[in-house]
Amino acid sequence: GLAEALVEELGKRPTLSKIKFPSIPINHTTISAPHRDNNLEGYPSVAMGLEDFEGGRFKAEGYDPVSICGRAVVFDGLTTQVVA
């Protein structure tokens, strides 16, 4: 299923394969308002685009905006972030 595919994809990426995830929220065709993730003290967050699409510019406080289309970005989820 989707969860297994996501775990497999994360395992292929050396920078992500050692990260332990307490949860994996999945969003589909999402544009988010600026927000901070809750209850993530001590855990990194990952934003990842799984297929080709337009848009998907990810911006987190303290990081340069990047496209997450076909790539993963590790960041501090306690910082303000937005996907547009």
Disulfide bonds with the S-S distance in Angstrom:
none
